[in-house]
Amino acid sequence: MADPALNEALALLQRIPGIKDEPAASVLAEVGADVQQFPTAVQLSSWTGLCPANHESAGIKKSVRTNRGNVWLKTTLTQSAWAATNRKGSQL
């Protein structure tokens, strides 16, 4: 990659346990290097579809499934989380 911002973002992403070359490139392709469009991490995770839905009426929970979101990013992050938990010596 020729853009220094993308190279820096790629290097930072690869420092996260479970995320290596391909998942980092996938995250950058979906989100981009500049995440100013998401002021908080909560908004980014909601856009991804990894926040649990909270469908509740009169104290009765209807559904707690995760929301629909960006399926490519959701899949990449889920697989990376599984890879991080299966790594020996990981704090997870």
PyMOL Python script that loads the backbone (N, CA, C, O; Angstrom):
from pymol import cmd

cmd.read_pdbstr("""\
ATOM      1  N   MET A   1       0.839  -1.173   0.000  1.00  0.00           N
ATOM      2  CA  MET A   1       0.000   0.000   0.000  1.00  0.00           C
ATOM      3  C   MET A   1       0.887   1.240   0.000  1.00  0.00           C
ATOM      4  O   MET A   1       1.897   1.297   0.701  1.00  0.00           O
ATOM      5  N   ALA A   2       0.506   2.204  -0.774  1.00  0.00           N
ATOM      6  CA  ALA A   2       1.326   3.400  -0.916  1.00  0.00           C
ATOM      7  C   ALA A   2       0.944   4.482   0.093  1.00  0.00           C
ATOM      8  O   ALA A   2       1.774   5.324   0.435  1.00  0.00           O
ATOM      9  N   ASP A   3      -0.283   4.470   0.564  1.00  0.00           N
ATOM     10  CA  ASP A   3      -0.748   5.517   1.479  1.00  0.00           C
ATOM     11  C   ASP A   3      -0.192   5.274   2.884  1.00  0.00           C
ATOM     12  O   ASP A   3      -0.418   4.207   3.456  1.00  0.00           O
ATOM     13  N   PRO A   4       0.538   6.254   3.454  1.00  0.00           N
ATOM     14  CA  PRO A   4       1.102   6.048   4.803  1.00  0.00           C
ATOM     15  C   PRO A   4       0.033   5.853   5.871  1.00  0.00           C
ATOM     16  O   PRO A   4       0.255   5.114   6.830  1.00  0.00           O
ATOM     17  N   ALA A   5      -1.128   6.503   5.725  1.00  0.00           N
ATOM     18  CA  ALA A   5      -2.198   6.333   6.716  1.00  0.00           C
ATOM     19  C   ALA A   5      -2.711   4.898   6.718  1.00  0.00           C
ATOM     20  O   ALA A   5      -3.002   4.340   7.776  1.00  0.00           O
ATOM     21  N   LEU A   6      -2.821   4.300   5.532  1.00  0.00           N
ATOM     22  CA  LEU A   6      -3.272   2.906   5.456  1.00  0.00           C
ATOM     23  C   LEU A   6      -2.226   1.956   6.010  1.00  0.00           C
ATOM     24  O   LEU A   6      -2.562   0.980   6.682  1.00  0.00           O
ATOM     25  N   ASN A   7      -0.951   2.237   5.729  1.00  0.00           N
ATOM     26  CA  ASN A   7       0.127   1.391   6.276  1.00  0.00           C
ATOM     27  C   ASN A   7       0.142   1.434   7.791  1.00  0.00           C
ATOM     28  O   ASN A   7       0.327   0.406   8.442  1.00  0.00           O
ATOM     29  N   GLU A   8      -0.053   2.621   8.360  1.00  0.00           N
ATOM     30  CA  GLU A   8      -0.070   2.763   9.820  1.00  0.00           C
ATOM     31  C   GLU A   8      -1.278   2.051  10.421  1.00  0.00           C
ATOM     32  O   GLU A   8      -1.165   1.368  11.439  1.00  0.00           O
ATOM     33  N   ALA A   9      -2.434   2.217   9.781  1.00  0.00           N
ATOM     34  CA  ALA A   9      -3.646   1.562  10.270  1.00  0.00           C
ATOM     35  C   ALA A   9      -3.512   0.043  10.174  1.00  0.00           C
ATOM     36  O   ALA A   9      -3.952  -0.682  11.067  1.00  0.00           O
ATOM     37  N   LEU A  10      -2.905  -0.431   9.093  1.00  0.00           N
ATOM     38  CA  LEU A  10      -2.702  -1.867   8.925  1.00  0.00           C
ATOM     39  C   LEU A  10      -1.781  -2.419  10.002  1.00  0.00           C
ATOM     40  O   LEU A  10      -2.028  -3.494  10.550  1.00  0.00           O
ATOM     41  N   ALA A  11      -0.722  -1.684  10.303  1.00  0.00           N
ATOM     42  CA  ALA A  11       0.219  -2.119  11.345  1.00  0.00           C
ATOM     43  C   ALA A  11      -0.445  -2.133  12.719  1.00  0.00           C
ATOM     44  O   ALA A  11      -0.197  -3.037  13.516  1.00  0.00           O
ATOM     45  N   LEU A  12      -1.278  -1.149  12.999  1.00  0.00           N
ATOM     46  CA  LEU A  12      -1.980  -1.109  14.287  1.00  0.00           C
ATOM     47  C   LEU A  12      -2.979  -2.251  14.416  1.00  0.00           C
ATOM     48  O   LEU A  12      -3.091  -2.864  15.477  1.00  0.00           O
ATOM     49  N   LEU A  13      -3.700  -2.536  13.347  1.00  0.00           N
ATOM     50  CA  LEU A  13      -4.675  -3.621  13.380  1.00  0.00           C
ATOM     51  C   LEU A  13      -4.002  -4.969  13.588  1.00  0.00           C
ATOM     52  O   LEU A  13      -4.552  -5.835  14.268  1.00  0.00           O
ATOM     53  N   GLN A  14      -2.819  -5.157  13.013  1.00  0.00           N
ATOM     54  CA  GLN A  14      -2.142  -6.434  13.127  1.00  0.00           C
ATOM     55  C   GLN A  14      -1.568  -6.674  14.516  1.00  0.00           C
ATOM     56  O   GLN A  14      -1.145  -7.788  14.823  1.00  0.00           O
ATOM     57  N   ARG A  15      -1.548  -5.657  15.353  1.00  0.00           N
ATOM     58  CA  ARG A  15      -1.102  -5.835  16.737  1.00  0.00           C
ATOM     59  C   ARG A  15      -2.191  -6.433  17.618  1.00  0.00           C
ATOM     60  O   ARG A  15      -1.912  -6.868  18.735  1.00  0.00           O
ATOM     61  N   ILE A  16      -3.425  -6.461  17.130  1.00  0.00           N
ATOM     62  CA  ILE A  16      -4.545  -7.028  17.884  1.00  0.00           C
ATOM     63  C   ILE A  16      -4.474  -8.548  17.791  1.00  0.00           C
ATOM     64  O   ILE A  16      -4.309  -9.081  16.693  1.00  0.00           O
ATOM     65  N   PRO A  17      -4.595  -9.265  18.916  1.00  0.00           N
ATOM     66  CA  PRO A  17      -4.558 -10.737  18.862  1.00  0.00           C
ATOM     67  C   PRO A  17      -5.667 -11.279  17.960  1.00  0.00           C
ATOM     68  O   PRO A  17      -6.820 -10.862  18.067  1.00  0.00           O
ATOM     69  N   GLY A  18      -5.315 -12.205  17.077  1.00  0.00           N
ATOM     70  CA  GLY A  18      -6.285 -12.832  16.186  1.00  0.00           C
ATOM     71  C   GLY A  18      -6.409 -12.155  14.838  1.00  0.00           C
ATOM     72  O   GLY A  18      -7.028 -12.709  13.930  1.00  0.00           O
ATOM     73  N   ILE A  19      -5.836 -10.970  14.684  1.00  0.00           N
ATOM     74  CA  ILE A  19      -5.930 -10.244  13.418  1.00  0.00           C
ATOM     75  C   ILE A  19      -4.541 -10.187  12.799  1.00  0.00           C
ATOM     76  O   ILE A  19      -3.608  -9.624  13.372  1.00  0.00           O
ATOM     77  N   LYS A  20      -4.424 -10.781  11.616  1.00  0.00           N
ATOM     78  CA  LYS A  20      -3.162 -10.762  10.875  1.00  0.00           C
ATOM     79  C   LYS A  20      -3.388 -10.063   9.541  1.00  0.00           C
ATOM     80  O   LYS A  20      -4.186  -9.129   9.477  1.00  0.00           O
ATOM     81  N   ASP A  21      -2.719 -10.478   8.484  1.00  0.00           N
ATOM     82  CA  ASP A  21      -2.734  -9.775   7.202  1.00  0.00           C
ATOM     83  C   ASP A  21      -4.122  -9.661   6.568  1.00  0.00           C
ATOM     84  O   ASP A  21      -4.604  -8.554   6.331  1.00  0.00           O
ATOM     85  N   GLU A  22      -4.759 -10.785   6.297  1.00  0.00           N
ATOM     86  CA  GLU A  22      -6.034 -10.765   5.581  1.00  0.00           C
ATOM     87  C   GLU A  22      -7.166 -10.133   6.392  1.00  0.00           C
ATOM     88  O   GLU A  22      -7.900  -9.309   5.846  1.00  0.00           O
ATOM     89  N   PRO A  23      -7.340 -10.481   7.673  1.00  0.00           N
ATOM     90  CA  PRO A  23      -8.399  -9.810   8.434  1.00  0.00           C
ATOM     91  C   PRO A  23      -8.164  -8.299   8.567  1.00  0.00           C
ATOM     92  O   PRO A  23      -9.119  -7.523   8.522  1.00  0.00           O
ATOM     93  N   ALA A  24      -6.923  -7.881   8.727  1.00  0.00           N
ATOM     94  CA  ALA A  24      -6.634  -6.448   8.835  1.00  0.00           C
ATOM     95  C   ALA A  24      -6.980  -5.742   7.533  1.00  0.00           C
ATOM     96  O   ALA A  24      -7.544  -4.647   7.551  1.00  0.00           O
ATOM     97  N   ALA A  25      -6.649  -6.357   6.409  1.00  0.00           N
ATOM     98  CA  ALA A  25      -6.984  -5.763   5.115  1.00  0.00           C
ATOM     99  C   ALA A  25      -8.498  -5.708   4.919  1.00  0.00           C
ATOM    100  O   ALA A  25      -9.018  -4.749   4.348  1.00  0.00           O
ATOM    101  N   SER A  26      -9.197  -6.729   5.389  1.00  0.00           N
ATOM    102  CA  SER A  26     -10.657  -6.752   5.276  1.00  0.00           C
ATOM    103  C   SER A  26     -11.293  -5.643   6.113  1.00  0.00           C
ATOM    104  O   SER A  26     -12.217  -4.968   5.660  1.00  0.00           O
ATOM    105  N   VAL A  27     -10.793  -5.462   7.333  1.00  0.00           N
ATOM    106  CA  VAL A  27     -11.315  -4.389   8.196  1.00  0.00           C
ATOM    107  C   VAL A  27     -11.060  -3.028   7.554  1.00  0.00           C
ATOM    108  O   VAL A  27     -11.938  -2.165   7.553  1.00  0.00           O
ATOM    109  N   LEU A  28      -9.875  -2.838   7.014  1.00  0.00           N
ATOM    110  CA  LEU A  28      -9.569  -1.565   6.353  1.00  0.00           C
ATOM    111  C   LEU A  28     -10.433  -1.348   5.121  1.00  0.00           C
ATOM    112  O   LEU A  28     -10.837  -0.221   4.835  1.00  0.00           O
ATOM    113  N   ALA A  29     -10.720  -2.421   4.390  1.00  0.00           N
ATOM    114  CA  ALA A  29     -11.559  -2.296   3.203  1.00  0.00           C
ATOM    115  C   ALA A  29     -12.982  -1.896   3.567  1.00  0.00           C
ATOM    116  O   ALA A  29     -13.614  -1.127   2.843  1.00  0.00           O
ATOM    117  N   GLU A  30     -13.487  -2.403   4.669  1.00  0.00           N
ATOM    118  CA  GLU A  30     -14.869  -2.112   5.059  1.00  0.00           C
ATOM    119  C   GLU A  30     -15.021  -0.784   5.802  1.00  0.00           C
ATOM    120  O   GLU A  30     -15.982  -0.049   5.574  1.00  0.00           O
ATOM    121  N   VAL A  31     -14.075  -0.478   6.689  1.00  0.00           N
ATOM    122  CA  VAL A  31     -14.199   0.712   7.532  1.00  0.00           C
ATOM    123  C   VAL A  31     -13.377   1.870   6.980  1.00  0.00           C
ATOM    124  O   VAL A  31     -13.831   3.015   6.985  1.00  0.00           O
ATOM    125  N   GLY A  32     -12.184   1.578   6.510  1.00  0.00           N
ATOM    126  CA  GLY A  32     -11.277   2.614   6.046  1.00  0.00           C
ATOM    127  C   GLY A  32     -10.316   3.007   7.150  1.00  0.00           C
ATOM    128  O   GLY A  32     -10.490   2.632   8.310  1.00  0.00           O
ATOM    129  N   ALA A  33      -9.302   3.765   6.774  1.00  0.00           N
ATOM    130  CA  ALA A  33      -8.294   4.183   7.758  1.00  0.00           C
ATOM    131  C   ALA A  33      -8.794   5.326   8.623  1.00  0.00           C
ATOM    132  O   ALA A  33      -8.368   5.467   9.770  1.00  0.00           O
ATOM    133  N   ASP A  34      -9.690   6.141   8.091  1.00  0.00           N
ATOM    134  CA  ASP A  34     -10.219   7.288   8.828  1.00  0.00           C
ATOM    135  C   ASP A  34     -11.590   6.918   9.382  1.00  0.00           C
ATOM    136  O   ASP A  34     -12.551   6.783   8.624  1.00  0.00           O
ATOM    137  N   VAL A  35     -11.686   6.754  10.692  1.00  0.00           N
ATOM    138  CA  VAL A  35     -12.951   6.332  11.306  1.00  0.00           C
ATOM    139  C   VAL A  35     -13.705   7.518  11.927  1.00  0.00           C
ATOM    140  O   VAL A  35     -14.442   7.351  12.899  1.00  0.00           O
ATOM    141  N   GLN A  36     -13.520   8.680  11.374  1.00  0.00           N
ATOM    142  CA  GLN A  36     -14.208   9.869  11.894  1.00  0.00           C
ATOM    143  C   GLN A  36     -15.721   9.766  11.739  1.00  0.00           C
ATOM    144  O   GLN A  36     -16.457  10.449  12.451  1.00  0.00           O
ATOM    145  N   GLN A  37     -16.199   8.929  10.826  1.00  0.00           N
ATOM    146  CA  GLN A  37     -17.639   8.760  10.646  1.00  0.00           C
ATOM    147  C   GLN A  37     -18.290   8.048  11.826  1.00  0.00           C
ATOM    148  O   GLN A  37     -19.512   8.073  11.974  1.00  0.00           O
ATOM    149  N   PHE A  38     -17.472   7.413  12.665  1.00  0.00           N
ATOM    150  CA  PHE A  38     -17.960   6.745  13.864  1.00  0.00           C
ATOM    151  C   PHE A  38     -17.355   7.443  15.079  1.00  0.00           C
ATOM    152  O   PHE A  38     -16.227   7.129  15.460  1.00  0.00           O
ATOM    153  N   PRO A  39     -18.075   8.381  15.697  1.00  0.00           N
ATOM    154  CA  PRO A  39     -17.509   9.119  16.835  1.00  0.00           C
ATOM    155  C   PRO A  39     -17.161   8.238  18.036  1.00  0.00           C
ATOM    156  O   PRO A  39     -16.255   8.571  18.800  1.00  0.00           O
ATOM    157  N   THR A  40     -17.869   7.120  18.213  1.00  0.00           N
ATOM    158  CA  THR A  40     -17.590   6.252  19.359  1.00  0.00           C
ATOM    159  C   THR A  40     -17.463   4.805  18.889  1.00  0.00           C
ATOM    160  O   THR A  40     -17.925   4.441  17.808  1.00  0.00           O
ATOM    161  N   ALA A  41     -16.831   4.000  19.720  1.00  0.00           N
ATOM    162  CA  ALA A  41     -16.694   2.572  19.419  1.00  0.00           C
ATOM    163  C   ALA A  41     -18.060   1.887  19.422  1.00  0.00           C
ATOM    164  O   ALA A  41     -18.267   0.910  18.702  1.00  0.00           O
ATOM    165  N   VAL A  42     -18.984   2.390  20.222  1.00  0.00           N
ATOM    166  CA  VAL A  42     -20.324   1.807  20.287  1.00  0.00           C
ATOM    167  C   VAL A  42     -21.027   1.957  18.942  1.00  0.00           C
ATOM    168  O   VAL A  42     -21.714   1.040  18.494  1.00  0.00           O
ATOM    169  N   GLN A  43     -20.858   3.108  18.297  1.00  0.00           N
ATOM    170  CA  GLN A  43     -21.494   3.316  16.999  1.00  0.00           C
ATOM    171  C   GLN A  43     -20.882   2.419  15.924  1.00  0.00           C
ATOM    172  O   GLN A  43     -21.593   1.928  15.047  1.00  0.00           O
ATOM    173  N   LEU A  44     -19.577   2.206  15.988  1.00  0.00           N
ATOM    174  CA  LEU A  44     -18.925   1.310  15.034  1.00  0.00           C
ATOM    175  C   LEU A  44     -19.389  -0.126  15.238  1.00  0.00           C
ATOM    176  O   LEU A  44     -19.670  -0.822  14.263  1.00  0.00           O
ATOM    177  N   SER A  45     -19.476  -0.580  16.475  1.00  0.00           N
ATOM    178  CA  SER A  45     -19.916  -1.957  16.718  1.00  0.00           C
ATOM    179  C   SER A  45     -21.391  -2.137  16.374  1.00  0.00           C
ATOM    180  O   SER A  45     -21.808  -3.225  15.977  1.00  0.00           O
ATOM    181  N   SER A  46     -22.171  -1.088  16.521  1.00  0.00           N
ATOM    182  CA  SER A  46     -23.571  -1.158  16.125  1.00  0.00           C
ATOM    183  C   SER A  46     -23.698  -1.250  14.609  1.00  0.00           C
ATOM    184  O   SER A  46     -24.513  -2.020  14.102  1.00  0.00           O
ATOM    185  N   TRP A  47     -22.904  -0.476  13.885  1.00  0.00           N
ATOM    186  CA  TRP A  47     -22.913  -0.521  12.423  1.00  0.00           C
ATOM    187  C   TRP A  47     -22.450  -1.892  11.927  1.00  0.00           C
ATOM    188  O   TRP A  47     -22.940  -2.398  10.918  1.00  0.00           O
ATOM    189  N   THR A  48     -21.518  -2.470  12.638  1.00  0.00           N
ATOM    190  CA  THR A  48     -21.016  -3.799  12.276  1.00  0.00           C
ATOM    191  C   THR A  48     -22.083  -4.859  12.521  1.00  0.00           C
ATOM    192  O   THR A  48     -22.123  -5.870  11.820  1.00  0.00           O
ATOM    193  N   GLY A  49     -22.935  -4.642  13.496  1.00  0.00           N
ATOM    194  CA  GLY A  49     -23.975  -5.610  13.828  1.00  0.00           C
ATOM    195  C   GLY A  49     -23.575  -6.522  14.959  1.00  0.00           C
ATOM    196  O   GLY A  49     -24.159  -7.593  15.122  1.00  0.00           O
ATOM    197  N   LEU A  50     -22.590  -6.123  15.749  1.00  0.00           N
ATOM    198  CA  LEU A  50     -22.128  -6.964  16.848  1.00  0.00           C
ATOM    199  C   LEU A  50     -22.729  -6.576  18.193  1.00  0.00           C
ATOM    200  O   LEU A  50     -22.451  -7.237  19.194  1.00  0.00           O
ATOM    201  N   CYS A  51     -23.533  -5.539  18.244  1.00  0.00           N
ATOM    202  CA  CYS A  51     -24.227  -5.172  19.481  1.00  0.00           C
ATOM    203  C   CYS A  51     -25.483  -6.023  19.603  1.00  0.00           C
ATOM    204  O   CYS A  51     -26.193  -6.208  18.614  1.00  0.00           O
ATOM    205  N   PRO A  52     -25.772  -6.537  20.775  1.00  0.00           N
ATOM    206  CA  PRO A  52     -27.000  -7.311  20.906  1.00  0.00           C
ATOM    207  C   PRO A  52     -28.221  -6.414  20.805  1.00  0.00           C
ATOM    208  O   PRO A  52     -28.234  -5.292  21.311  1.00  0.00           O
ATOM    209  N   ALA A  53     -29.234  -6.924  20.149  1.00  0.00           N
ATOM    210  CA  ALA A  53     -30.490  -6.189  20.047  1.00  0.00           C
ATOM    211  C   ALA A  53     -31.201  -6.256  21.395  1.00  0.00           C
ATOM    212  O   ALA A  53     -31.014  -7.207  22.154  1.00  0.00           O
ATOM    213  N   ASN A  54     -31.994  -5.271  21.682  1.00  0.00           N
ATOM    214  CA  ASN A  54     -32.708  -5.229  22.945  1.00  0.00           C
ATOM    215  C   ASN A  54     -34.181  -4.977  22.656  1.00  0.00           C
ATOM    216  O   ASN A  54     -34.664  -3.851  22.767  1.00  0.00           O
ATOM    217  N   HIS A  55     -34.880  -6.027  22.288  1.00  0.00           N
ATOM    218  CA  HIS A  55     -36.303  -5.924  22.004  1.00  0.00           C
ATOM    219  C   HIS A  55     -37.058  -6.357  23.249  1.00  0.00           C
ATOM    220  O   HIS A  55     -37.210  -7.548  23.521  1.00  0.00           O
ATOM    221  N   GLU A  56     -37.526  -5.377  23.996  1.00  0.00           N
ATOM    222  CA  GLU A  56     -38.187  -5.657  25.263  1.00  0.00           C
ATOM    223  C   GLU A  56     -39.477  -4.855  25.327  1.00  0.00           C
ATOM    224  O   GLU A  56     -39.513  -3.689  24.932  1.00  0.00           O
ATOM    225  N   SER A  57     -40.516  -5.471  25.816  1.00  0.00           N
ATOM    226  CA  SER A  57     -41.793  -4.798  25.973  1.00  0.00           C
ATOM    227  C   SER A  57     -42.408  -5.233  27.293  1.00  0.00           C
ATOM    228  O   SER A  57     -42.598  -6.426  27.531  1.00  0.00           O
ATOM    229  N   ALA A  58     -42.713  -4.288  28.135  1.00  0.00           N
ATOM    230  CA  ALA A  58     -43.332  -4.540  29.436  1.00  0.00           C
ATOM    231  C   ALA A  58     -42.502  -5.508  30.272  1.00  0.00           C
ATOM    232  O   ALA A  58     -43.052  -6.344  30.989  1.00  0.00           O
ATOM    233  N   GLY A  59     -41.183  -5.394  30.180  1.00  0.00           N
ATOM    234  CA  GLY A  59     -40.300  -6.227  30.979  1.00  0.00           C
ATOM    235  C   GLY A  59     -40.081  -7.619  30.435  1.00  0.00           C
ATOM    236  O   GLY A  59     -39.380  -8.418  31.057  1.00  0.00           O
ATOM    237  N   ILE A  60     -40.668  -7.933  29.279  1.00  0.00           N
ATOM    238  CA  ILE A  60     -40.509  -9.250  28.683  1.00  0.00           C
ATOM    239  C   ILE A  60     -39.571  -9.116  27.487  1.00  0.00           C
ATOM    240  O   ILE A  60     -39.826  -8.340  26.566  1.00  0.00           O
ATOM    241  N   LYS A  61     -38.484  -9.882  27.517  1.00  0.00           N
ATOM    242  CA  LYS A  61     -37.524  -9.831  26.415  1.00  0.00           C
ATOM    243  C   LYS A  61     -38.057 -10.624  25.234  1.00  0.00           C
ATOM    244  O   LYS A  61     -38.407 -11.797  25.365  1.00  0.00           O
ATOM    245  N   LYS A  62     -38.115  -9.980  24.095  1.00  0.00           N
ATOM    246  CA  LYS A  62     -38.586 -10.629  22.875  1.00  0.00           C
ATOM    247  C   LYS A  62     -37.440 -11.317  22.139  1.00  0.00           C
ATOM    248  O   LYS A  62     -37.597 -12.439  21.657  1.00  0.00           O
ATOM    249  N   SER A  63     -36.279 -10.645  22.048  1.00  0.00           N
ATOM    250  CA  SER A  63     -35.146 -11.205  21.329  1.00  0.00           C
ATOM    251  C   SER A  63     -33.872 -10.533  21.808  1.00  0.00           C
ATOM    252  O   SER A  63     -33.863  -9.335  22.090  1.00  0.00           O
ATOM    253  N   VAL A  64     -32.805 -11.298  21.900  1.00  0.00           N
ATOM    254  CA  VAL A  64     -31.505 -10.733  22.269  1.00  0.00           C
ATOM    255  C   VAL A  64     -30.455 -11.116  21.226  1.00  0.00           C
ATOM    256  O   VAL A  64     -29.260 -11.135  21.518  1.00  0.00           O
ATOM    257  N   ARG A  65     -30.908 -11.420  20.017  1.00  0.00           N
ATOM    258  CA  ARG A  65     -29.983 -11.746  18.941  1.00  0.00           C
ATOM    259  C   ARG A  65     -29.213 -10.494  18.533  1.00  0.00           C
ATOM    260  O   ARG A  65     -29.628  -9.371  18.822  1.00  0.00           O
ATOM    261  N   THR A  66     -28.088 -10.706  17.857  1.00  0.00           N
ATOM    262  CA  THR A  66     -27.351  -9.555  17.353  1.00  0.00           C
ATOM    263  C   THR A  66     -28.086  -8.967  16.156  1.00  0.00           C
ATOM    264  O   THR A  66     -28.815  -9.659  15.446  1.00  0.00           O
ATOM    265  N   ASN A  67     -27.876  -7.681  15.957  1.00  0.00           N
ATOM    266  CA  ASN A  67     -28.522  -6.980  14.854  1.00  0.00           C
ATOM    267  C   ASN A  67     -27.888  -7.345  13.526  1.00  0.00           C
ATOM    268  O   ASN A  67     -26.769  -7.855  13.468  1.00  0.00           O
ATOM    269  N   ARG A  68     -28.631  -7.072  12.459  1.00  0.00           N
ATOM    270  CA  ARG A  68     -28.032  -7.198  11.142  1.00  0.00           C
ATOM    271  C   ARG A  68     -27.082  -6.023  10.967  1.00  0.00           C
ATOM    272  O   ARG A  68     -27.328  -4.938  11.493  1.00  0.00           O
ATOM    273  N   GLY A  69     -26.047  -6.228  10.262  1.00  0.00           N
ATOM    274  CA  GLY A  69     -25.069  -5.175  10.042  1.00  0.00           C
ATOM    275  C   GLY A  69     -24.228  -5.512   8.837  1.00  0.00           C
ATOM    276  O   GLY A  69     -24.682  -6.209   7.929  1.00  0.00           O
ATOM    277  N   ASN A  70     -23.024  -5.028   8.822  1.00  0.00           N
ATOM    278  CA  ASN A  70     -22.096  -5.304   7.738  1.00  0.00           C
ATOM    279  C   ASN A  70     -21.636  -6.753   7.872  1.00  0.00           C
ATOM    280  O   ASN A  70     -20.825  -7.075   8.741  1.00  0.00           O
ATOM    281  N   VAL A  71     -22.155  -7.623   7.009  1.00  0.00           N
ATOM    282  CA  VAL A  71     -21.917  -9.059   7.164  1.00  0.00           C
ATOM    283  C   VAL A  71     -20.452  -9.432   6.955  1.00  0.00           C
ATOM    284  O   VAL A  71     -19.963 -10.364   7.593  1.00  0.00           O
ATOM    285  N   TRP A  72     -19.741  -8.725   6.074  1.00  0.00           N
ATOM    286  CA  TRP A  72     -18.346  -9.051   5.804  1.00  0.00           C
ATOM    287  C   TRP A  72     -17.479  -8.714   7.012  1.00  0.00           C
ATOM    288  O   TRP A  72     -16.635  -9.512   7.421  1.00  0.00           O
ATOM    289  N   LEU A  73     -17.690  -7.548   7.571  1.00  0.00           N
ATOM    290  CA  LEU A  73     -16.900  -7.130   8.731  1.00  0.00           C
ATOM    291  C   LEU A  73     -17.269  -7.955   9.964  1.00  0.00           C
ATOM    292  O   LEU A  73     -16.401  -8.311  10.762  1.00  0.00           O
ATOM    293  N   LYS A  74     -18.537  -8.250  10.113  1.00  0.00           N
ATOM    294  CA  LYS A  74     -19.010  -9.048  11.245  1.00  0.00           C
ATOM    295  C   LYS A  74     -18.376 -10.439  11.221  1.00  0.00           C
ATOM    296  O   LYS A  74     -17.929 -10.941  12.252  1.00  0.00           O
ATOM    297  N   THR A  75     -18.338 -11.058  10.039  1.00  0.00           N
ATOM    298  CA  THR A  75     -17.740 -12.381   9.889  1.00  0.00           C
ATOM    299  C   THR A  75     -16.244 -12.350  10.172  1.00  0.00           C
ATOM    300  O   THR A  75     -15.715 -13.223  10.861  1.00  0.00           O
ATOM    301  N   THR A  76     -15.569 -11.342   9.636  1.00  0.00           N
ATOM    302  CA  THR A  76     -14.120 -11.229   9.840  1.00  0.00           C
ATOM    303  C   THR A  76     -13.788 -11.058  11.311  1.00  0.00           C
ATOM    304  O   THR A  76     -12.881 -11.717  11.820  1.00  0.00           O
ATOM    305  N   LEU A  77     -14.511 -10.182  12.005  1.00  0.00           N
ATOM    306  CA  LEU A  77     -14.224  -9.937  13.415  1.00  0.00           C
ATOM    307  C   LEU A  77     -14.581 -11.142  14.288  1.00  0.00           C
ATOM    308  O   LEU A  77     -13.897 -11.413  15.276  1.00  0.00           O
ATOM    309  N   THR A  78     -15.636 -11.858  13.936  1.00  0.00           N
ATOM    310  CA  THR A  78     -16.020 -13.044  14.688  1.00  0.00           C
ATOM    311  C   THR A  78     -14.957 -14.140  14.543  1.00  0.00           C
ATOM    312  O   THR A  78     -14.575 -14.770  15.529  1.00  0.00           O
ATOM    313  N   GLN A  79     -14.483 -14.364  13.319  1.00  0.00           N
ATOM    314  CA  GLN A  79     -13.447 -15.376  13.108  1.00  0.00           C
ATOM    315  C   GLN A  79     -12.141 -14.974  13.788  1.00  0.00           C
ATOM    316  O   GLN A  79     -11.423 -15.827  14.309  1.00  0.00           O
ATOM    317  N   SER A  80     -11.833 -13.686  13.785  1.00  0.00           N
ATOM    318  CA  SER A  80     -10.617 -13.217  14.452  1.00  0.00           C
ATOM    319  C   SER A  80     -10.719 -13.401  15.962  1.00  0.00           C
ATOM    320  O   SER A  80      -9.729 -13.723  16.619  1.00  0.00           O
ATOM    321  N   ALA A  81     -11.904 -13.198  16.506  1.00  0.00           N
ATOM    322  CA  ALA A  81     -12.105 -13.403  17.949  1.00  0.00           C
ATOM    323  C   ALA A  81     -11.920 -14.873  18.305  1.00  0.00           C
ATOM    324  O   ALA A  81     -11.309 -15.190  19.326  1.00  0.00           O
ATOM    325  N   TRP A  82     -12.445 -15.777  17.468  1.00  0.00           N
ATOM    326  CA  TRP A  82     -12.250 -17.205  17.711  1.00  0.00           C
ATOM    327  C   TRP A  82     -10.776 -17.570  17.625  1.00  0.00           C
ATOM    328  O   TRP A  82     -10.286 -18.368  18.423  1.00  0.00           O
ATOM    329  N   ALA A  83     -10.067 -16.991  16.659  1.00  0.00           N
ATOM    330  CA  ALA A  83      -8.633 -17.278  16.515  1.00  0.00           C
ATOM    331  C   ALA A  83      -7.859 -16.790  17.735  1.00  0.00           C
ATOM    332  O   ALA A  83      -6.923 -17.448  18.189  1.00  0.00           O
ATOM    333  N   ALA A  84      -8.253 -15.638  18.260  1.00  0.00           N
ATOM    334  CA  ALA A  84      -7.559 -15.090  19.444  1.00  0.00           C
ATOM    335  C   ALA A  84      -7.812 -15.948  20.669  1.00  0.00           C
ATOM    336  O   ALA A  84      -6.912 -16.120  21.491  1.00  0.00           O
ATOM    337  N   THR A  85      -9.013 -16.490  20.813  1.00  0.00           N
ATOM    338  CA  THR A  85      -9.303 -17.308  21.998  1.00  0.00           C
ATOM    339  C   THR A  85      -8.633 -18.667  21.922  1.00  0.00           C
ATOM    340  O   THR A  85      -8.369 -19.277  22.958  1.00  0.00           O
ATOM    341  N   ASN A  86      -8.353 -19.157  20.721  1.00  0.00           N
ATOM    342  CA  ASN A  86      -7.710 -20.467  20.561  1.00  0.00           C
ATOM    343  C   ASN A  86      -6.193 -20.384  20.611  1.00  0.00           C
ATOM    344  O   ASN A  86      -5.525 -21.417  20.587  1.00  0.00           O
ATOM    345  N   ARG A  87      -5.645 -19.205  20.680  1.00  0.00           N
ATOM    346  CA  ARG A  87      -4.198 -19.039  20.704  1.00  0.00           C
ATOM    347  C   ARG A  87      -3.636 -19.377  22.083  1.00  0.00           C
ATOM    348  O   ARG A  87      -4.162 -18.925  23.100  1.00  0.00           O
ATOM    349  N   LYS A  88      -2.587 -20.157  22.113  1.00  0.00           N
ATOM    350  CA  LYS A  88      -1.975 -20.525  23.386  1.00  0.00           C
ATOM    351  C   LYS A  88      -1.289 -19.312  23.989  1.00  0.00           C
ATOM    352  O   LYS A  88      -0.633 -18.549  23.281  1.00  0.00           O
ATOM    353  N   GLY A  89      -1.440 -19.132  25.300  1.00  0.00           N
ATOM    354  CA  GLY A  89      -0.813 -18.019  25.996  1.00  0.00           C
ATOM    355  C   GLY A  89      -1.577 -16.713  25.873  1.00  0.00           C
ATOM    356  O   GLY A  89      -1.101 -15.675  26.334  1.00  0.00           O
ATOM    357  N   SER A  90      -2.753 -16.745  25.260  1.00  0.00           N
ATOM    358  CA  SER A  90      -3.558 -15.536  25.108  1.00  0.00           C
ATOM    359  C   SER A  90      -4.268 -15.226  26.422  1.00  0.00           C
ATOM    360  O   SER A  90      -4.643 -16.137  27.160  1.00  0.00           O
ATOM    361  N   GLN A  91      -4.448 -13.963  26.708  1.00  0.00           N
ATOM    362  CA  GLN A  91      -5.162 -13.577  27.913  1.00  0.00           C
ATOM    363  C   GLN A  91      -6.647 -13.850  27.809  1.00  0.00           C
ATOM    364  O   GLN A  91      -7.353 -13.826  28.817  1.00  0.00           O
ATOM    365  N   LEU A  92      -7.131 -14.109  26.608  1.00  0.00           N
ATOM    366  CA  LEU A  92      -8.536 -14.418  26.430  1.00  0.00           C
ATOM    367  C   LEU A  92      -8.793 -15.872  26.744  1.00  0.00           C
ATOM    368  O   LEU A  92      -9.932 -16.331  26.651  1.00  0.00           O
TER     369      LEU A  92
END
""", "prot")
cmd.dss("prot")
cmd.show_as("cartoon", "prot")
cmd.util.cbc("prot")
cmd.orient("prot")
